[in-house]
Amino acid sequence: MEQRITIAFAALELLSWQRAVLEGGADPDKHENKRADQRLRALLTNAKVPITPVPGHLPALKAFASDEGLGDAPKAVAEVRHRITHPKVLDDLYDRDQLLTEAWWLTVRYLELLILHWVGYTGGVVDRTKRGWPQVDAVPWAS
């Protein structure tokens, strides 16, 4: 899971650079000085993807966010990625069953939505973080 989260988050970082600096004309130094969760939140806001607390159907990630005082889902996934790349305590992430899996699911969800927004897609999408029968919903920016 560590590699999956790291790769997905690296893709989000590259997309953030593409959208903000290369396409949007943002100052590269100011962009780099923002925290990872701030850059992710800006991407999501631009794409009209709601910034929410961690959803209840991701209980391990939700408990982690609550225990650590993380305000929203982008902050939670960014913090998991940060602790993978800059570990301080070995049991920090690994003593929580399913935490890494749920963080990966949500990170990939964000990546999927942001790529779809970037290419101008306005159709339906399945939220693969949810278990059970798949439900197709319109992308958030289509309304």
N, C-alpha and C positions, 0 to 999 in steps of 0.2 A: 504493500500500500504506500509506503514512503515514496517510492519512485513515481508512482502514479500521481500522487498529490504534488510532488515537486515538478513533474513535467507539465501537468495541467496548469499549475500556478505560473510556471515560466511562460506558457502560452498566453495566459491572461496578462502578464507583464508586457510581453511583446505586443499584444493587441492594444494595450493601454498606450504604449509608446507610439504605435502607428496612428491611433485615433487622435491622441492629444497633441503630440509633437509634430509628426509628419503631416497629418491631415489638418489638424486644428491650429497649428502655429504656436502652440504653447512653448514657453521658455524651457529648454531642456534641463537646465539646472534646477529650476523651480519644480519641474515634474519629478525629477530624481529625488528631491528633498522631501517629497511626500511619502508617508508610510504606505505600505502595500494595501492595507484596508482602505485608505483614502483614495488611492488610484482605482481600486476595484469599485468602490462606492460611486465614484465619478462616472465610470463606464456604465454601471447599472442605471444610474440616474439619467444619463444621456439616452439610454435605450428604453427608458420608461419601464424598467423592471423594478417592481416594488422592493424597497429596502425594508425587510421585516426581521423580527427576531427569528431565531432558529425554529423551523416548523416542528410541531409536536410529533410528527411521524418520524423524526430523527432524534429519538430520546437520548442517546449517548452524547451527541453533539449539543443538544439542548441543555443537558445537565452540565456539561463542560463549560458552556457559555455562562450559565447561571453561577456555577461555582467560582469561576474566574472573574466575574463581573464584566463580561463582554457584552456590549450593548446590542449588537445585531448580528445577523448571520454572516455578512462580509467580514466583520471583525473576528468572528469565531473561526472561519476557515483560514483567514490570514494568520491567526495566532497558532493554529495547528501546524501550518506550513513553517512558520517561524521557529517553532519548537523542534521540528524535525531537522531543520538546517542549522539551528544554534542550540543544541541540547544542553541543559544544565543538570537535570535530574533524570536518570534512566527510566524510572517508573512514571514520569510525568504524563506520558500519553498512553503507555502500554498497560497500565493497570485499569484502564477503562474499556471494557468489552465493546467492540463495534465502533469505537470513536473514529479510528482512522478510516474505516470503510464509509461511514456516514459523511465524514469530512470530504472524502474523495467524491462521493455521489453528488454532494452539493457544489463542490468546485467544478465538476464536469457539467453540471446543470447550468451554472453561470457561464461557463465557456461556450456551451452549445447555444444558449440564448444570445450571447454577445456576438458570436460569429454569424448567426442567422440575421441579427439586426444589421451587422456590418454589410452583408451582401444584399440587404433590402428585402428579405423574405417576409411575407405577411400572411402566411397560411397557418396551419395548425401544428401543434407540437405536443408530445407526450412528456409529462414530468416523470422521468425514470427514477426519481428519488422515492416515489410512492410505490408501494407494493400492491398487488392485486390486479384486477382487470384494468388494462390501460384505458385512460380517458384522454381524448384529444381535445385540447383547448387552443383558442386563438393565442398567438403571441401577444405579450402585453402591449406592444406599441401599435398593434393593428386596430385598436378601438379608438 
